[in-house]
Amino acid sequence: MDGRYSMSELIVWTYDWVPEGPRGFVRDIRLRWACEEAGLGYSVRTVPFSGRGIEHLARQPFGQVPFLSDGELELFESGAGLLHLARKSEKLMPRDPVGEAQTLQWTIAALNSLEMVTVPWWFLEVTGAKDNHLTGWLESRLGHMENVLKEREWLAADRFTVADLLMADVLRVAKVRSFGARPATESYVTRITDRPSFKKAQADQVAHFAAADKARSRQA
Ligand SMILES: N[C@@H](CCC(=O)N[C@@H](CS)C(=O)NCC(=O)O)C(=O)O
């Protein structure tokens, strides 16, 4: 762990409850998963899903989750949280300049070249748009990723990094399968999400929201 970034008491913030649909996909999973990969201790705390008040907005200006606390420091945006964690652990990002630059580049690409398309595409799908005009754009991005992933096992530094964590998380929600054969992308997503740290993070998130269901039914 790097001295400059070794503040303690990592807290991953998420909602106190969400409906069934997004369980296993809420973006706090990214921070949980990174902490698990790096062996960083953390706890999980919540903000209300319904009734996002001033306190929440002060910490996440869009009223979203996740955000991360590390002692006095607070960070919103899952990507910023991941890079913060990556500075704490070489397991998430190599320390040599080339490996680090590649990790940063692919982390930003996951957000700004893939997720910038997958999220609006998904939004049109779930809101029942008759014709999803973004499908061609998404197919094009997925096609480029397929070509990249045909050639390599990992995105950066020839080993697992936080860039793979984020890219796999972005791609797993993009329904790669429904866009025809993308075998390299499919096997990449399967390989990365087969990691025990992902399984644990996902199971923990699902259990967190299941416990919230129980608490709500006791109150009802
Ligand atoms: N760019 C943000 C996106 C966060 C985001 O979309 N969070 C979702 C949960 S996964 C959320 O809070 N949705 C509720 C809303 O947008 O009101 C990040 O990566 O942290």
The ligand as a MOL file (V3000), in Angstrom:
LIG
                    3D

  0  0  0     0  0            999 V3000
M  V30 BEGIN CTAB
M  V30 COUNTS 20 19 0 0 0
M  V30 BEGIN ATOM
M  V30 1 N -21.5380 8.0530 -13.3370 0
M  V30 2 C -22.0440 7.5450 -12.0960 0
M  V30 3 C -23.3350 6.8230 -12.3650 0
M  V30 4 C -23.9710 6.3870 -11.0770 0
M  V30 5 C -25.3110 5.7130 -11.3100 0
M  V30 6 O -25.8230 5.6340 -12.4430 0
M  V30 7 N -25.8610 5.2170 -10.1980 0
M  V30 8 C -27.1560 4.5640 -10.2280 0
M  V30 9 C -27.0980 3.2440 -9.4780 0
M  V30 10 S -26.0310 2.1240 -10.3270 0
M  V30 11 C -28.1360 5.4520 -9.5100 0
M  V30 12 O -27.8600 5.9470 -8.4330 0
M  V30 13 N -29.3150 5.6100 -10.1240 0
M  V30 14 C -30.3900 6.3720 -9.5880 0
M  V30 15 C -30.5210 7.7210 -10.2410 0
M  V30 16 O -29.8210 8.0030 -11.2080 0
M  V30 17 O -31.3510 8.4800 -9.7740 0
M  V30 18 C -21.0090 6.5950 -11.4630 0
M  V30 19 O -20.3610 5.8570 -12.2030 0
M  V30 20 O -20.8660 6.6180 -10.2220 0
M  V30 END ATOM
M  V30 BEGIN BOND
M  V30 1 1 1 2
M  V30 2 1 2 3
M  V30 3 1 2 18
M  V30 4 1 3 4
M  V30 5 1 4 5
M  V30 6 2 5 6
M  V30 7 1 5 7
M  V30 8 1 7 8
M  V30 9 1 8 9
M  V30 10 1 8 11
M  V30 11 1 9 10
M  V30 12 2 11 12
M  V30 13 1 11 13
M  V30 14 1 13 14
M  V30 15 1 14 15
M  V30 16 2 15 16
M  V30 17 1 15 17
M  V30 18 2 18 19
M  V30 19 1 18 20
M  V30 END BOND
M  V30 END CTAB
M  END
